[in-house]
Amino acid sequence: MNIKHQTGIFPGIFIIFLLFLLFAGTACAAPADPEIFPETECITESGESTESIEQGSSEISEELFTEHSAKHPKSSETILENSGISDIIEIPESVLLEDVPYYSQEDILPTGCEIISAKMLLEYYSQQETELEEMLSVISCQSFHTEHGRLYAPHPEDAFIGNPYSESGYGCFAPVIVRMLNHLLPQQYRAVDTSGTDLQELAQTYLPQGMPVLVWATIGMWNPSPTSTWYLYNSRGYATDHQFQWLSNEHCMVLVGYDTEYYYFQDPYKSNGMMKFRKDISGKRYEEIGSYSVVVFEK
């Protein structure tokens, strides 16, 4: 692996149901337990069967995310202890991982940025091409279901909501990608959900060791805004009174570098390639989406 860095000193460390539901959420957007949510493969655009949400008004419920908190109280010490890697005393001022493969989601998976970004991470470690069909075969894609006049779906931590082949798909969060990666990674590696860790800490802990990080933020670091809302199934698959609200512009990229002013990402959106974004705005968008991240460790 090629790493460019300069040595420096370490700087320091989301109930009122919608009368009419919003338009399908703009995502660039483990598999759920088959006994809980039926295991359905993500299907091609021509065989699309997922339902889109209609337009309507929006109010954020106080009970949003009661079972899946957007906050992840994980400490860096816990992550380091469980990862088998040692803490770094001297942190490089800049790092750039040059050999992380790049793929675009354009004209392939319009709302599957999480899957395309995971493909980059997977091939970085496996050193061989992985077919998207193989990745999608181990992800549960869940459509919306109507019960008693309410729209229901799992939480994005439990399944990919919608269809990544469709412009009207939504997306998924770190736990779904972790389960997929651990099904496909070479045996000597394991994916770990590092959600809740500060973005700067992720960058300065893992990138100097040649470990890219899967990060959830927004397209172009644009402002996220509330869009579609649905009621959640709980962990047993039962309908609840808890709601989830999707945020527009949700996006997943691979963090591959940083310097004193910017973070550098392999961005699958519109064939962007490597993009740099200011550290302050990147950290803000990362937190607003839920501070989701994934790192692959050597066992």
HELIX and SHEET records of a PDB file:
HELIX    1   1 GLU A   45  GLY A   47  5                                   3    
HELIX    2   2 SER A   76  SER A   83  1                                   8    
HELIX    3   3 CYS A  113  SER A  126  1                                  14    
HELIX    4   4 LEU A  132  LEU A  136  1                                   5    
HELIX    5   5 ALA A  174  LEU A  184  1                                  11    
HELIX    6   6 LEU A  199  TYR A  206  1                                   8    
HELIX    7   7 LEU A  207  GLN A  209  5                                   3    
HELIX    8   8 ILE A  219  MET A  221  5                                   3    
HELIX    9   9 TYR A  269  SER A  271  5                                   3    
HELIX   10  10 LYS A  279  ILE A  289  1                                  11    
SHEET    1   A 6 ILE A   3  THR A   7  0                                        
SHEET    2   A 6 PRO A  92  LEU A  97 -1                                        
SHEET    3   A 6 GLU A 250  TYR A 258 -1                                        
SHEET    4   A 6 VAL A 213  THR A 218 -1                                        
SHEET    5   A 6 SER A 293  GLU A 298 -1                                        
SHEET    6   A 6 TYR A 189  ASP A 193 -1                                        
SHEET    1   B 5 ILE A   3  THR A   7  0                                        
SHEET    2   B 5 PRO A  92  LEU A  97 -1                                        
SHEET    3   B 5 GLU A 250  TYR A 258 -1                                        
SHEET    4   B 5 TYR A 262  ASP A 267 -1                                        
SHEET    5   B 5 GLY A 273  ARG A 278 -1                                        
SHEET    1   C 2 CYS A 141  GLN A 142  0                                        
SHEET    2   C 2 PHE A 160  ILE A 161  1                                        
SHEET    1   D 4 HIS A 145  GLU A 147  0                                        
SHEET    2   D 4 ARG A 150  ALA A 153 -1                                        
SHEET    3   D 4 PRO A 226  TYR A 233  1                                        
SHEET    4   D 4 ALA A 239  LEU A 247 -1                                        
END                                                                             
